[in-house]
Amino acid sequence: MRSVRQRGLTLMEVLIAVSLVGLMSIGILMSIRMGLNAMDKTNKRLMANRRLLGAQRILERLCQRRNDAGVDRADGRGEDQAAGRFLAGERGAGKQDREQQAPHGRPPG
């Protein structure tokens, strides 16, 4: 007969405990993996945003330099040059310039 103060665990208790620890470990590892994937996506977006911000700053500087130089037209001529050509009677010169600068095989525009 068994005594009242028996020590130790049954095999079934050990198997249940090991199974529970394994399930909890799998849950924790999946959570860590999801967190690392989210961090990787966030880092990629952050780097893309930083590149775009850098490009934006460069474009803003170029636009500021262009405005400081008095160049407001799309063809790169300053206001003084464009006004001088217009007053000199070269009204069609802008169209001719665009036709010369148009890529081959494409209509100017």
C-alpha positions as CSV (number, residue, x, y, z in Angstrom):
1,M,0.0,0.0,0.0
2,R,1.0,3.6,-0.6
3,S,2.0,5.8,2.1
4,V,0.3,9.2,2.6
5,R,3.6,11.1,2.1
6,Q,4.5,9.9,-1.4
7,R,6.9,12.2,-3.3
8,G,7.4,12.6,-7.0
9,L,5.3,13.2,-10.1
10,T,3.5,10.8,-12.4
11,L,4.5,10.4,-16.0
12,M,1.2,12.0,-17.1
13,E,1.8,15.1,-15.0
14,V,5.3,15.5,-16.5
15,L,4.0,15.2,-20.1
16,I,1.3,17.7,-19.5
17,A,3.8,20.2,-18.0
18,V,6.3,19.8,-20.9
19,S,3.5,20.2,-23.4
20,L,2.3,23.4,-21.8
21,V,5.8,24.8,-21.6
22,G,6.2,24.0,-25.3
23,L,3.0,25.7,-26.3
24,M,3.9,28.8,-24.4
25,S,7.3,28.9,-26.0
26,I,5.8,28.6,-29.5
27,G,3.5,31.5,-28.7
28,I,6.3,33.7,-27.4
29,L,8.5,32.9,-30.4
30,M,5.7,33.7,-32.9
31,S,5.1,37.0,-31.1
32,I,8.8,37.9,-31.3
33,R,8.9,37.0,-35.0
34,M,5.8,39.2,-35.7
35,G,7.5,42.0,-33.8
36,L,10.7,41.7,-35.7
37,N,8.8,41.6,-39.1
38,A,6.9,44.8,-38.1
39,M,10.2,46.5,-37.1
40,D,11.8,45.5,-40.4
41,K,8.9,47.0,-42.4
42,T,8.9,50.1,-40.3
43,N,12.7,50.6,-40.8
44,K,12.2,50.2,-44.6
45,R,9.5,52.8,-44.6
46,L,11.6,55.1,-42.5
47,M,14.6,54.8,-44.8
48,A,12.3,55.5,-47.8
49,N,10.9,58.5,-46.1
50,R,14.4,59.8,-45.3
51,R,15.4,59.4,-48.9
52,L,12.3,61.3,-50.1
53,L,12.9,64.0,-47.5
54,G,16.5,64.4,-48.7
55,A,15.3,64.7,-52.3
56,Q,12.7,67.2,-51.3
57,R,15.3,69.3,-49.5
58,I,17.5,69.2,-52.6
59,L,14.6,70.3,-54.9
60,E,13.7,73.1,-52.5
61,R,17.2,74.4,-52.5
62,L,17.3,74.2,-56.3
63,C,14.0,76.0,-56.6
64,Q,15.2,78.6,-54.1
65,R,18.4,79.2,-56.0
66,R,16.4,79.4,-59.3
67,N,14.0,82.0,-57.7
68,D,16.9,83.9,-56.2
69,A,18.5,84.1,-59.7
70,G,15.2,85.5,-61.2
71,V,14.4,82.4,-63.3
72,D,10.7,81.9,-63.2
73,R,9.9,80.3,-66.6
74,A,9.9,76.6,-67.4
75,D,12.4,77.1,-70.2
76,G,15.0,78.4,-67.7
77,R,15.2,82.0,-68.9
78,G,15.0,84.7,-66.5
79,E,12.2,87.3,-66.5
80,D,14.5,90.0,-67.9
81,Q,15.5,87.8,-70.8
82,A,12.0,86.7,-71.6
83,A,10.6,90.3,-71.4
84,G,13.4,91.6,-73.6
85,R,12.7,89.0,-76.3
86,F,9.0,89.8,-76.2
87,L,9.6,93.5,-76.5
88,A,12.1,93.0,-79.3
89,G,9.3,91.3,-81.3
90,E,10.5,87.7,-81.0
91,R,7.1,86.4,-80.1
92,G,7.5,83.1,-82.0
93,A,10.9,82.4,-80.6
94,G,9.6,80.5,-77.6
95,K,7.8,78.1,-79.8
96,Q,10.8,77.5,-82.1
97,D,13.0,76.9,-79.0
98,R,10.5,74.3,-77.7
99,E,10.5,72.5,-81.1
100,Q,14.3,72.4,-81.1
101,Q,14.4,71.0,-77.6
102,A,11.6,68.3,-78.2
103,P,12.8,64.7,-78.2
104,H,13.0,63.0,-81.6
105,G,9.8,61.3,-82.7
106,R,7.6,63.1,-80.2
107,P,5.6,66.2,-80.8
108,P,6.6,69.3,-78.8
109,G,4.5,70.2,-75.9
